[in-house]
Amino acid sequence: MNNRILVIIGTPLPDTYNHALARAYATAAASAGADVRVIDLATDPIPDHPRSRDPLRAPRSDADLPLDPDVARYLDDVRWAEHIAVFHPQWWGTAPAALKAFIDRVFLSGAAFRYREGSAISEQMLTGRTGRMVMTMDSPRWWNRLVYRGAAEAALTRATFRYCGIRALGITRLSPIRLGDERRRRGWIDQVARLGARDGARPARTAPPASTSTPGTAAVGAR
């Protein structure tokens, strides 16, 4: 069985450098033998802001409101994946709102994690999966570390991945994008492609199982 990789492009802007990085990663992973799906928030629907608590949790019975069709499809992709690679630019010290909206609406209570009765510690429901973060920045790395205190990295890899049981394999920070010449940009793409080849060649895991509902994206293509 091939390794299953979900690539999430977390910017609302189309045809960006993050797209070039994600394409290089996805192509290399597929060439190494992985099954790859891509969610591109520049072209795929961005989930609406919730207007009540109901959209923030998975339905528990037929009496609950059903999931929005786009959210249900995205959740299928997350459950299908054994490895999740997230690409995004750094905006205002963290990720774009498009990616935050995706996380808020897809990493649901009852699907990505579950509250324990009478306990402040929740149950992780996405264990057995791994994750990777690739972030582009205009600010220097020292500024991100000393001034922003790595806020974007902490939010994704600790407050989201780790909270739900996903083990982060690595964080790649590419900077400064605005001042990077063509040689450096090409080098960064090659660097990310090597990560894709490495992740794609990893042995498939027996846990978690793939979702049995309607599959999302075809291999190496965005919806």
mmCIF file of the C-alpha atoms, coordinates in Angstrom:
data_MODEL
# 
_entry.id   MODEL 
# 
loop_
_atom_site.group_PDB 
_atom_site.id 
_atom_site.type_symbol 
_atom_site.label_atom_id 
_atom_site.label_alt_id 
_atom_site.label_comp_id 
_atom_site.label_asym_id 
_atom_site.label_entity_id 
_atom_site.label_seq_id 
_atom_site.pdbx_PDB_ins_code 
_atom_site.Cartn_x 
_atom_site.Cartn_y 
_atom_site.Cartn_z 
_atom_site.occupancy 
_atom_site.B_iso_or_equiv 
_atom_site.pdbx_formal_charge 
_atom_site.auth_seq_id 
_atom_site.auth_comp_id 
_atom_site.auth_asym_id 
_atom_site.auth_atom_id 
_atom_site.pdbx_PDB_model_num 
ATOM 1   C CA . MET A 1 1   ? 0.000   0.000  0.000  1.00 0.00 ? 1   MET A CA 1 
ATOM 2   C CA . ASN A 1 2   ? 1.317   3.442  -0.903 1.00 0.00 ? 2   ASN A CA 1 
ATOM 3   C CA . ASN A 1 3   ? 1.926   6.192  1.625  1.00 0.00 ? 3   ASN A CA 1 
ATOM 4   C CA . ARG A 1 4   ? -1.042  8.632  1.636  1.00 0.00 ? 4   ARG A CA 1 
ATOM 5   C CA . ILE A 1 5   ? -0.071  12.319 1.682  1.00 0.00 ? 5   ILE A CA 1 
ATOM 6   C CA . LEU A 1 6   ? -2.385  15.329 1.911  1.00 0.00 ? 6   LEU A CA 1 
ATOM 7   C CA . VAL A 1 7   ? -0.874  18.662 0.788  1.00 0.00 ? 7   VAL A CA 1 
ATOM 8   C CA . ILE A 1 8   ? -2.657  21.803 2.018  1.00 0.00 ? 8   ILE A CA 1 
ATOM 9   C CA . ILE A 1 9   ? -1.810  25.143 0.373  1.00 0.00 ? 9   ILE A CA 1 
ATOM 10  C CA . GLY A 1 10  ? -2.892  27.717 2.949  1.00 0.00 ? 10  GLY A CA 1 
ATOM 11  C CA . THR A 1 11  ? -3.050  30.977 1.019  1.00 0.00 ? 11  THR A CA 1 
ATOM 12  C CA . PRO A 1 12  ? -6.081  32.599 -0.667 1.00 0.00 ? 12  PRO A CA 1 
ATOM 13  C CA . LEU A 1 13  ? -3.874  34.057 -3.412 1.00 0.00 ? 13  LEU A CA 1 
ATOM 14  C CA . PRO A 1 14  ? -3.520  31.978 -6.613 1.00 0.00 ? 14  PRO A CA 1 
ATOM 15  C CA . ASP A 1 15  ? -0.294  31.069 -8.397 1.00 0.00 ? 15  ASP A CA 1 
ATOM 16  C CA . THR A 1 16  ? 2.058   32.077 -5.612 1.00 0.00 ? 16  THR A CA 1 
ATOM 17  C CA . TYR A 1 17  ? 5.527   30.863 -4.733 1.00 0.00 ? 17  TYR A CA 1 
ATOM 18  C CA . ASN A 1 18  ? 3.886   28.625 -2.138 1.00 0.00 ? 18  ASN A CA 1 
ATOM 19  C CA . HIS A 1 19  ? 2.082   26.928 -5.021 1.00 0.00 ? 19  HIS A CA 1 
ATOM 20  C CA . ALA A 1 20  ? 5.381   26.311 -6.789 1.00 0.00 ? 20  ALA A CA 1 
ATOM 21  C CA . LEU A 1 21  ? 6.815   24.831 -3.587 1.00 0.00 ? 21  LEU A CA 1 
ATOM 22  C CA . ALA A 1 22  ? 3.757   22.638 -2.991 1.00 0.00 ? 22  ALA A CA 1 
ATOM 23  C CA . ARG A 1 23  ? 3.775   21.388 -6.594 1.00 0.00 ? 23  ARG A CA 1 
ATOM 24  C CA . ALA A 1 24  ? 7.442   20.437 -6.319 1.00 0.00 ? 24  ALA A CA 1 
ATOM 25  C CA . TYR A 1 25  ? 6.789   18.615 -3.051 1.00 0.00 ? 25  TYR A CA 1 
ATOM 26  C CA . ALA A 1 26  ? 3.672   16.797 -4.324 1.00 0.00 ? 26  ALA A CA 1 
ATOM 27  C CA . THR A 1 27  ? 5.290   15.773 -7.616 1.00 0.00 ? 27  THR A CA 1 
ATOM 28  C CA . ALA A 1 28  ? 8.380   14.410 -5.865 1.00 0.00 ? 28  ALA A CA 1 
ATOM 29  C CA . ALA A 1 29  ? 6.247   12.548 -3.310 1.00 0.00 ? 29  ALA A CA 1 
ATOM 30  C CA . ALA A 1 30  ? 4.143   10.964 -6.054 1.00 0.00 ? 30  ALA A CA 1 
ATOM 31  C CA . SER A 1 31  ? 7.270   10.017 -7.998 1.00 0.00 ? 31  SER A CA 1 
ATOM 32  C CA . ALA A 1 32  ? 8.560   8.293  -4.857 1.00 0.00 ? 32  ALA A CA 1 
ATOM 33  C CA . GLY A 1 33  ? 5.413   6.169  -4.763 1.00 0.00 ? 33  GLY A CA 1 
ATOM 34  C CA . ALA A 1 34  ? 2.975   8.089  -2.554 1.00 0.00 ? 34  ALA A CA 1 
ATOM 35  C CA . ASP A 1 35  ? -0.698  8.703  -3.222 1.00 0.00 ? 35  ASP A CA 1 
ATOM 36  C CA . VAL A 1 36  ? -1.119  12.483 -3.028 1.00 0.00 ? 36  VAL A CA 1 
ATOM 37  C CA . ARG A 1 37  ? -4.132  14.742 -2.650 1.00 0.00 ? 37  ARG A CA 1 
ATOM 38  C CA . VAL A 1 38  ? -3.962  18.543 -2.729 1.00 0.00 ? 38  VAL A CA 1 
ATOM 39  C CA . ILE A 1 39  ? -6.268  21.100 -1.118 1.00 0.00 ? 39  ILE A CA 1 
ATOM 40  C CA . ASP A 1 40  ? -5.597  24.570 -2.538 1.00 0.00 ? 40  ASP A CA 1 
ATOM 41  C CA . LEU A 1 41  ? -7.366  27.314 -0.589 1.00 0.00 ? 41  LEU A CA 1 
ATOM 42  C CA . ALA A 1 42  ? -6.767  29.746 -3.443 1.00 0.00 ? 42  ALA A CA 1 
ATOM 43  C CA . THR A 1 43  ? -9.170  27.762 -5.642 1.00 0.00 ? 43  THR A CA 1 
ATOM 44  C CA . ASP A 1 44  ? -11.023 25.379 -3.301 1.00 0.00 ? 44  ASP A CA 1 
ATOM 45  C CA . PRO A 1 45  ? -13.821 26.781 -1.121 1.00 0.00 ? 45  PRO A CA 1 
ATOM 46  C CA . ILE A 1 46  ? -12.714 28.379 2.134  1.00 0.00 ? 46  ILE A CA 1 
ATOM 47  C CA . PRO A 1 47  ? -15.108 27.276 4.908  1.00 0.00 ? 47  PRO A CA 1 
ATOM 48  C CA . ASP A 1 48  ? -17.402 30.016 6.198  1.00 0.00 ? 48  ASP A CA 1 
ATOM 49  C CA . HIS A 1 49  ? -17.030 31.451 9.665  1.00 0.00 ? 49  HIS A CA 1 
ATOM 50  C CA . PRO A 1 50  ? -19.133 29.508 12.173 1.00 0.00 ? 50  PRO A CA 1 
ATOM 51  C CA . ARG A 1 51  ? -22.272 31.257 13.430 1.00 0.00 ? 51  ARG A CA 1 
ATOM 52  C CA . SER A 1 52  ? -22.888 28.816 16.268 1.00 0.00 ? 52  SER A CA 1 
ATOM 53  C CA . ARG A 1 53  ? -21.112 25.967 18.057 1.00 0.00 ? 53  ARG A CA 1 
ATOM 54  C CA . ASP A 1 54  ? -22.649 23.311 15.826 1.00 0.00 ? 54  ASP A CA 1 
ATOM 55  C CA . PRO A 1 55  ? -20.224 23.730 12.865 1.00 0.00 ? 55  PRO A CA 1 
ATOM 56  C CA . LEU A 1 56  ? -17.272 23.309 15.247 1.00 0.00 ? 56  LEU A CA 1 
ATOM 57  C CA . ARG A 1 57  ? -18.047 19.699 16.151 1.00 0.00 ? 57  ARG A CA 1 
ATOM 58  C CA . ALA A 1 58  ? -18.709 16.538 14.227 1.00 0.00 ? 58  ALA A CA 1 
ATOM 59  C CA . PRO A 1 59  ? -22.334 15.346 14.224 1.00 0.00 ? 59  PRO A CA 1 
ATOM 60  C CA . ARG A 1 60  ? -22.940 12.902 17.064 1.00 0.00 ? 60  ARG A CA 1 
ATOM 61  C CA . SER A 1 61  ? -26.335 11.665 15.933 1.00 0.00 ? 61  SER A CA 1 
ATOM 62  C CA . ASP A 1 62  ? -28.880 12.065 13.144 1.00 0.00 ? 62  ASP A CA 1 
ATOM 63  C CA . ALA A 1 63  ? -30.442 14.843 15.206 1.00 0.00 ? 63  ALA A CA 1 
ATOM 64  C CA . ASP A 1 64  ? -27.331 17.024 14.801 1.00 0.00 ? 64  ASP A CA 1 
ATOM 65  C CA . LEU A 1 65  ? -26.858 19.297 11.825 1.00 0.00 ? 65  LEU A CA 1 
ATOM 66  C CA . PRO A 1 66  ? -24.918 17.571 9.017  1.00 0.00 ? 66  PRO A CA 1 
ATOM 67  C CA . LEU A 1 67  ? -21.508 18.876 8.030  1.00 0.00 ? 67  LEU A CA 1 
ATOM 68  C CA . ASP A 1 68  ? -21.195 21.375 5.223  1.00 0.00 ? 68  ASP A CA 1 
ATOM 69  C CA . PRO A 1 69  ? -20.390 19.314 2.066  1.00 0.00 ? 69  PRO A CA 1 
ATOM 70  C CA . ASP A 1 70  ? -17.029 21.043 1.541  1.00 0.00 ? 70  ASP A CA 1 
ATOM 71  C CA . VAL A 1 71  ? -16.083 20.554 5.186  1.00 0.00 ? 71  VAL A CA 1 
ATOM 72  C CA . ALA A 1 72  ? -17.115 16.888 5.031  1.00 0.00 ? 72  ALA A CA 1 
ATOM 73  C CA . ARG A 1 73  ? -14.936 16.385 1.948  1.00 0.00 ? 73  ARG A CA 1 
ATOM 74  C CA . TYR A 1 74  ? -11.963 18.079 3.597  1.00 0.00 ? 74  TYR A CA 1 
ATOM 75  C CA . LEU A 1 75  ? -12.414 15.992 6.727  1.00 0.00 ? 75  LEU A CA 1 
ATOM 76  C CA . ASP A 1 76  ? -12.440 12.858 4.566  1.00 0.00 ? 76  ASP A CA 1 
ATOM 77  C CA . ASP A 1 77  ? -9.087  13.953 3.138  1.00 0.00 ? 77  ASP A CA 1 
ATOM 78  C CA . VAL A 1 78  ? -7.606  14.500 6.605  1.00 0.00 ? 78  VAL A CA 1 
ATOM 79  C CA . ARG A 1 79  ? -8.821  11.102 7.792  1.00 0.00 ? 79  ARG A CA 1 
ATOM 80  C CA . TRP A 1 80  ? -7.546  9.484  4.589  1.00 0.00 ? 80  TRP A CA 1 
ATOM 81  C CA . ALA A 1 81  ? -4.063  10.938 4.983  1.00 0.00 ? 81  ALA A CA 1 
ATOM 82  C CA . GLU A 1 82  ? -1.172  9.308  6.790  1.00 0.00 ? 82  GLU A CA 1 
ATOM 83  C CA . HIS A 1 83  ? 0.945   12.439 6.379  1.00 0.00 ? 83  HIS A CA 1 
ATOM 84  C CA . ILE A 1 84  ? -0.162  16.095 6.085  1.00 0.00 ? 84  ILE A CA 1 
ATOM 85  C CA . ALA A 1 85  ? 2.115   18.766 4.580  1.00 0.00 ? 85  ALA A CA 1 
ATOM 86  C CA . VAL A 1 86  ? 1.005   22.387 5.027  1.00 0.00 ? 86  VAL A CA 1 
ATOM 87  C CA . PHE A 1 87  ? 2.410   25.235 2.921  1.00 0.00 ? 87  PHE A CA 1 
ATOM 88  C CA . HIS A 1 88  ? 1.669   28.870 3.748  1.00 0.00 ? 88  HIS A CA 1 
ATOM 89  C CA . PRO A 1 89  ? 3.164   32.364 3.825  1.00 0.00 ? 89  PRO A CA 1 
ATOM 90  C CA . GLN A 1 90  ? 3.655   34.180 7.092  1.00 0.00 ? 90  GLN A CA 1 
ATOM 91  C CA . TRP A 1 91  ? 1.190   37.060 7.395  1.00 0.00 ? 91  TRP A CA 1 
ATOM 92  C CA . TRP A 1 92  ? 1.290   39.276 10.492 1.00 0.00 ? 92  TRP A CA 1 
ATOM 93  C CA . GLY A 1 93  ? 3.465   36.760 12.296 1.00 0.00 ? 93  GLY A CA 1 
ATOM 94  C CA . THR A 1 94  ? 1.223   33.767 11.686 1.00 0.00 ? 94  THR A CA 1 
ATOM 95  C CA . ALA A 1 95  ? -0.791  32.064 8.911  1.00 0.00 ? 95  ALA A CA 1 
ATOM 96  C CA . PRO A 1 96  ? -3.377  33.634 6.574  1.00 0.00 ? 96  PRO A CA 1 
ATOM 97  C CA . ALA A 1 97  ? -6.987  33.647 7.762  1.00 0.00 ? 97  ALA A CA 1 
ATOM 98  C CA . ALA A 1 98  ? -7.874  31.193 4.983  1.00 0.00 ? 98  ALA A CA 1 
ATOM 99  C CA . LEU A 1 99  ? -5.779  28.486 6.633  1.00 0.00 ? 99  LEU A CA 1 
ATOM 100 C CA . LYS A 1 100 ? -7.088  29.337 10.101 1.00 0.00 ? 100 LYS A CA 1 
ATOM 101 C CA . ALA A 1 101 ? -10.673 29.084 8.802  1.00 0.00 ? 101 ALA A CA 1 
ATOM 102 C CA . PHE A 1 102 ? -9.855  25.675 7.321  1.00 0.00 ? 102 PHE A CA 1 
ATOM 103 C CA . ILE A 1 103 ? -8.435  24.432 10.624 1.00 0.00 ? 103 ILE A CA 1 
ATOM 104 C CA . ASP A 1 104 ? -11.340 25.847 12.659 1.00 0.00 ? 104 ASP A CA 1 
ATOM 105 C CA . ARG A 1 105 ? -13.949 24.118 10.501 1.00 0.00 ? 105 ARG A CA 1 
ATOM 106 C CA . VAL A 1 106 ? -12.188 20.828 9.632  1.00 0.00 ? 106 VAL A CA 1 
ATOM 107 C CA . PHE A 1 107 ? -10.215 19.853 12.758 1.00 0.00 ? 107 PHE A CA 1 
ATOM 108 C CA . LEU A 1 108 ? -13.458 19.299 14.620 1.00 0.00 ? 108 LEU A CA 1 
ATOM 109 C CA . SER A 1 109 ? -14.323 18.213 18.118 1.00 0.00 ? 109 SER A CA 1 
ATOM 110 C CA . GLY A 1 110 ? -15.418 14.620 17.784 1.00 0.00 ? 110 GLY A CA 1 
ATOM 111 C CA . ALA A 1 111 ? -13.305 14.079 14.669 1.00 0.00 ? 111 ALA A CA 1 
ATOM 112 C CA . ALA A 1 112 ? -9.801  15.444 15.312 1.00 0.00 ? 112 ALA A CA 1 
ATOM 113 C CA . PHE A 1 113 ? -10.023 15.396 19.116 1.00 0.00 ? 113 PHE A CA 1 
ATOM 114 C CA . ARG A 1 114 ? -12.576 14.529 21.778 1.00 0.00 ? 114 ARG A CA 1 
ATOM 115 C CA . TYR A 1 115 ? -13.208 16.126 25.147 1.00 0.00 ? 115 TYR A CA 1 
ATOM 116 C CA . ARG A 1 116 ? -12.952 13.740 28.102 1.00 0.00 ? 116 ARG A CA 1 
ATOM 117 C CA . GLU A 1 117 ? -15.741 13.807 30.640 1.00 0.00 ? 117 GLU A CA 1 
ATOM 118 C CA . GLY A 1 118 ? -14.616 15.680 33.728 1.00 0.00 ? 118 GLY A CA 1 
ATOM 119 C CA . SER A 1 119 ? -11.067 16.203 32.445 1.00 0.00 ? 119 SER A CA 1 
ATOM 120 C CA . ALA A 1 120 ? -9.156  19.182 31.071 1.00 0.00 ? 120 ALA A CA 1 
ATOM 121 C CA . ILE A 1 121 ? -7.106  16.827 28.862 1.00 0.00 ? 121 ILE A CA 1 
ATOM 122 C CA . SER A 1 122 ? -8.708  15.902 25.550 1.00 0.00 ? 122 SER A CA 1 
ATOM 123 C CA . GLU A 1 123 ? -8.353  12.663 23.599 1.00 0.00 ? 123 GLU A CA 1 
ATOM 124 C CA . GLN A 1 124 ? -6.297  12.771 20.394 1.00 0.00 ? 124 GLN A CA 1 
ATOM 125 C CA . MET A 1 125 ? -8.179  11.297 17.419 1.00 0.00 ? 125 MET A CA 1 
ATOM 126 C CA . LEU A 1 126 ? -5.619  11.722 14.611 1.00 0.00 ? 126 LEU A CA 1 
ATOM 127 C CA . THR A 1 127 ? -2.842  9.650  16.143 1.00 0.00 ? 127 THR A CA 1 
ATOM 128 C CA . GLY A 1 128 ? -0.632  7.598  13.838 1.00 0.00 ? 128 GLY A CA 1 
ATOM 129 C CA . ARG A 1 129 ? -0.293  10.470 11.374 1.00 0.00 ? 129 ARG A CA 1 
ATOM 130 C CA . THR A 1 130 ? 2.672   12.722 10.743 1.00 0.00 ? 130 THR A CA 1 
ATOM 131 C CA . GLY A 1 131 ? 2.838   16.325 9.570  1.00 0.00 ? 131 GLY A CA 1 
ATOM 132 C CA . ARG A 1 132 ? 5.182   18.825 8.002  1.00 0.00 ? 132 ARG A CA 1 
ATOM 133 C CA . MET A 1 133 ? 5.111   22.633 7.855  1.00 0.00 ? 133 MET A CA 1 
ATOM 134 C CA . VAL A 1 134 ? 6.690   24.775 5.128  1.00 0.00 ? 134 VAL A CA 1 
ATOM 135 C CA . MET A 1 135 ? 6.428   28.540 5.692  1.00 0.00 ? 135 MET A CA 1 
ATOM 136 C CA . THR A 1 136 ? 7.673   31.416 3.554  1.00 0.00 ? 136 THR A CA 1 
ATOM 137 C CA . MET A 1 137 ? 8.574   34.726 5.209  1.00 0.00 ? 137 MET A CA 1 
ATOM 138 C CA . ASP A 1 138 ? 9.814   38.170 4.283  1.00 0.00 ? 138 ASP A CA 1 
ATOM 139 C CA . SER A 1 139 ? 11.090  38.783 7.805  1.00 0.00 ? 139 SER A CA 1 
ATOM 140 C CA . PRO A 1 140 ? 14.469  37.349 8.845  1.00 0.00 ? 140 PRO A CA 1 
ATOM 141 C CA . ARG A 1 141 ? 14.515  34.133 10.819 1.00 0.00 ? 141 ARG A CA 1 
ATOM 142 C CA . TRP A 1 142 ? 15.970  35.882 13.872 1.00 0.00 ? 142 TRP A CA 1 
ATOM 143 C CA . TRP A 1 143 ? 13.016  38.319 13.849 1.00 0.00 ? 143 TRP A CA 1 
ATOM 144 C CA . ASN A 1 144 ? 10.550  35.428 13.672 1.00 0.00 ? 144 ASN A CA 1 
ATOM 145 C CA . ARG A 1 145 ? 12.308  33.718 16.569 1.00 0.00 ? 145 ARG A CA 1 
ATOM 146 C CA . LEU A 1 146 ? 12.948  36.691 18.872 1.00 0.00 ? 146 LEU A CA 1 
ATOM 147 C CA . VAL A 1 147 ? 10.015  39.025 18.123 1.00 0.00 ? 147 VAL A CA 1 
ATOM 148 C CA . TYR A 1 148 ? 7.232   36.690 16.960 1.00 0.00 ? 148 TYR A CA 1 
ATOM 149 C CA . ARG A 1 149 ? 8.479   33.860 19.225 1.00 0.00 ? 149 ARG A CA 1 
ATOM 150 C CA . GLY A 1 150 ? 7.722   31.309 16.496 1.00 0.00 ? 150 GLY A CA 1 
ATOM 151 C CA . ALA A 1 151 ? 3.982   31.970 16.791 1.00 0.00 ? 151 ALA A CA 1 
ATOM 152 C CA . ALA A 1 152 ? 3.046   30.439 13.433 1.00 0.00 ? 152 ALA A CA 1 
ATOM 153 C CA . GLU A 1 153 ? 5.020   27.262 14.092 1.00 0.00 ? 153 GLU A CA 1 
ATOM 154 C CA . ALA A 1 154 ? 3.583   26.868 17.595 1.00 0.00 ? 154 ALA A CA 1 
ATOM 155 C CA . ALA A 1 155 ? 0.014   27.372 16.378 1.00 0.00 ? 155 ALA A CA 1 
ATOM 156 C CA . LEU A 1 156 ? 0.224   24.693 13.685 1.00 0.00 ? 156 LEU A CA 1 
ATOM 157 C CA . THR A 1 157 ? 2.615   22.062 15.012 1.00 0.00 ? 157 THR A CA 1 
ATOM 158 C CA . ARG A 1 158 ? 1.784   22.295 18.734 1.00 0.00 ? 158 ARG A CA 1 
ATOM 159 C CA . ALA A 1 159 ? -1.706  23.758 19.146 1.00 0.00 ? 159 ALA A CA 1 
ATOM 160 C CA . THR A 1 160 ? -3.124  21.884 16.139 1.00 0.00 ? 160 THR A CA 1 
ATOM 161 C CA . PHE A 1 161 ? -0.994  18.909 15.062 1.00 0.00 ? 161 PHE A CA 1 
ATOM 162 C CA . ARG A 1 162 ? 0.159   17.765 18.506 1.00 0.00 ? 162 ARG A CA 1 
ATOM 163 C CA . TYR A 1 163 ? -3.184  18.505 20.139 1.00 0.00 ? 163 TYR A CA 1 
ATOM 164 C CA . CYS A 1 164 ? -4.886  16.145 17.672 1.00 0.00 ? 164 CYS A CA 1 
ATOM 165 C CA . GLY A 1 165 ? -2.161  13.487 17.773 1.00 0.00 ? 165 GLY A CA 1 
ATOM 166 C CA . ILE A 1 166 ? -0.211  14.347 14.602 1.00 0.00 ? 166 ILE A CA 1 
ATOM 167 C CA . ARG A 1 167 ? 3.567   14.091 15.016 1.00 0.00 ? 167 ARG A CA 1 
ATOM 168 C CA . ALA A 1 168 ? 5.439   16.892 13.246 1.00 0.00 ? 168 ALA A CA 1 
ATOM 169 C CA . LEU A 1 169 ? 8.427   15.647 11.253 1.00 0.00 ? 169 LEU A CA 1 
ATOM 170 C CA . GLY A 1 170 ? 9.860   19.069 10.552 1.00 0.00 ? 170 GLY A CA 1 
ATOM 171 C CA . ILE A 1 171 ? 9.410   22.814 10.058 1.00 0.00 ? 171 ILE A CA 1 
ATOM 172 C CA . THR A 1 172 ? 10.955  24.513 7.034  1.00 0.00 ? 172 THR A CA 1 
ATOM 173 C CA . ARG A 1 173 ? 11.262  28.319 7.143  1.00 0.00 ? 173 ARG A CA 1 
ATOM 174 C CA . LEU A 1 174 ? 12.201  29.979 3.854  1.00 0.00 ? 174 LEU A CA 1 
ATOM 175 C CA . SER A 1 175 ? 13.320  33.605 4.177  1.00 0.00 ? 175 SER A CA 1 
ATOM 176 C CA . PRO A 1 176 ? 13.531  36.297 2.962  1.00 0.00 ? 176 PRO A CA 1 
ATOM 177 C CA . ILE A 1 177 ? 11.240  35.568 0.015  1.00 0.00 ? 177 ILE A CA 1 
ATOM 178 C CA . ARG A 1 178 ? 10.862  39.168 -1.160 1.00 0.00 ? 178 ARG A CA 1 
ATOM 179 C CA . LEU A 1 179 ? 14.626  39.623 -1.414 1.00 0.00 ? 179 LEU A CA 1 
ATOM 180 C CA . GLY A 1 180 ? 15.432  36.137 -2.673 1.00 0.00 ? 180 GLY A CA 1 
ATOM 181 C CA . ASP A 1 181 ? 16.940  36.002 -6.155 1.00 0.00 ? 181 ASP A CA 1 
ATOM 182 C CA . GLU A 1 182 ? 16.064  33.380 -8.762 1.00 0.00 ? 182 GLU A CA 1 
ATOM 183 C CA . ARG A 1 183 ? 18.944  31.130 -7.751 1.00 0.00 ? 183 ARG A CA 1 
ATOM 184 C CA . ARG A 1 184 ? 17.831  31.035 -4.112 1.00 0.00 ? 184 ARG A CA 1 
ATOM 185 C CA . ARG A 1 185 ? 14.192  30.507 -5.060 1.00 0.00 ? 185 ARG A CA 1 
ATOM 186 C CA . ARG A 1 186 ? 15.159  27.603 -7.291 1.00 0.00 ? 186 ARG A CA 1 
ATOM 187 C CA . GLY A 1 187 ? 17.267  26.187 -4.484 1.00 0.00 ? 187 GLY A CA 1 
ATOM 188 C CA . TRP A 1 188 ? 14.344  26.367 -2.060 1.00 0.00 ? 188 TRP A CA 1 
ATOM 189 C CA . ILE A 1 189 ? 12.118  24.523 -4.549 1.00 0.00 ? 189 ILE A CA 1 
ATOM 190 C CA . ASP A 1 190 ? 14.771  21.808 -4.887 1.00 0.00 ? 190 ASP A CA 1 
ATOM 191 C CA . GLN A 1 191 ? 15.032  21.623 -1.088 1.00 0.00 ? 191 GLN A CA 1 
ATOM 192 C CA . VAL A 1 192 ? 11.281  21.131 -0.709 1.00 0.00 ? 192 VAL A CA 1 
ATOM 193 C CA . ALA A 1 193 ? 11.229  18.567 -3.536 1.00 0.00 ? 193 ALA A CA 1 
ATOM 194 C CA . ARG A 1 194 ? 13.788  16.517 -1.603 1.00 0.00 ? 194 ARG A CA 1 
ATOM 195 C CA . LEU A 1 195 ? 11.475  16.614 1.410  1.00 0.00 ? 195 LEU A CA 1 
ATOM 196 C CA . GLY A 1 196 ? 8.615   15.407 -0.788 1.00 0.00 ? 196 GLY A CA 1 
ATOM 197 C CA . ALA A 1 197 ? 10.700  12.535 -2.124 1.00 0.00 ? 197 ALA A CA 1 
ATOM 198 C CA . ARG A 1 198 ? 11.718  11.566 1.404  1.00 0.00 ? 198 ARG A CA 1 
ATOM 199 C CA . ASP A 1 199 ? 8.149   11.699 2.741  1.00 0.00 ? 199 ASP A CA 1 
ATOM 200 C CA . GLY A 1 200 ? 6.768   9.913  -0.301 1.00 0.00 ? 200 GLY A CA 1 
ATOM 201 C CA . ALA A 1 201 ? 9.222   7.045  0.070  1.00 0.00 ? 201 ALA A CA 1 
ATOM 202 C CA . ARG A 1 202 ? 8.392   6.408  3.724  1.00 0.00 ? 202 ARG A CA 1 
ATOM 203 C CA . PRO A 1 203 ? 6.698   3.059  4.320  1.00 0.00 ? 203 PRO A CA 1 
ATOM 204 C CA . ALA A 1 204 ? 2.920   3.173  4.491  1.00 0.00 ? 204 ALA A CA 1 
ATOM 205 C CA . ARG A 1 205 ? 1.483   2.762  7.980  1.00 0.00 ? 205 ARG A CA 1 
ATOM 206 C CA . THR A 1 206 ? -1.287  0.382  8.954  1.00 0.00 ? 206 THR A CA 1 
ATOM 207 C CA . ALA A 1 207 ? -2.903  3.073  11.112 1.00 0.00 ? 207 ALA A CA 1 
ATOM 208 C CA . PRO A 1 208 ? -4.899  5.149  10.526 1.00 0.00 ? 208 PRO A CA 1 
ATOM 209 C CA . PRO A 1 209 ? -7.327  3.537  8.056  1.00 0.00 ? 209 PRO A CA 1 
ATOM 210 C CA . ALA A 1 210 ? -8.454  5.402  4.965  1.00 0.00 ? 210 ALA A CA 1 
ATOM 211 C CA . SER A 1 211 ? -11.903 6.974  5.039  1.00 0.00 ? 211 SER A CA 1 
ATOM 212 C CA . THR A 1 212 ? -14.628 4.846  3.512  1.00 0.00 ? 212 THR A CA 1 
ATOM 213 C CA . SER A 1 213 ? -16.641 7.832  2.295  1.00 0.00 ? 213 SER A CA 1 
ATOM 214 C CA . THR A 1 214 ? -16.351 9.649  -1.000 1.00 0.00 ? 214 THR A CA 1 
ATOM 215 C CA . PRO A 1 215 ? -12.683 10.408 -1.804 1.00 0.00 ? 215 PRO A CA 1 
ATOM 216 C CA . GLY A 1 216 ? -11.564 13.965 -2.398 1.00 0.00 ? 216 GLY A CA 1 
ATOM 217 C CA . THR A 1 217 ? -8.791  14.992 -4.740 1.00 0.00 ? 217 THR A CA 1 
ATOM 218 C CA . ALA A 1 218 ? -7.111  12.859 -7.349 1.00 0.00 ? 218 ALA A CA 1 
ATOM 219 C CA . ALA A 1 219 ? -3.377  12.276 -7.171 1.00 0.00 ? 219 ALA A CA 1 
ATOM 220 C CA . VAL A 1 220 ? -1.232  15.415 -7.380 1.00 0.00 ? 220 VAL A CA 1 
ATOM 221 C CA . GLY A 1 221 ? -4.089  17.708 -8.308 1.00 0.00 ? 221 GLY A CA 1 
ATOM 222 C CA . ALA A 1 222 ? -6.038  20.400 -6.551 1.00 0.00 ? 222 ALA A CA 1 
ATOM 223 C CA . ARG A 1 223 ? -9.803  20.430 -6.534 1.00 0.00 ? 223 ARG A CA 1 
# 
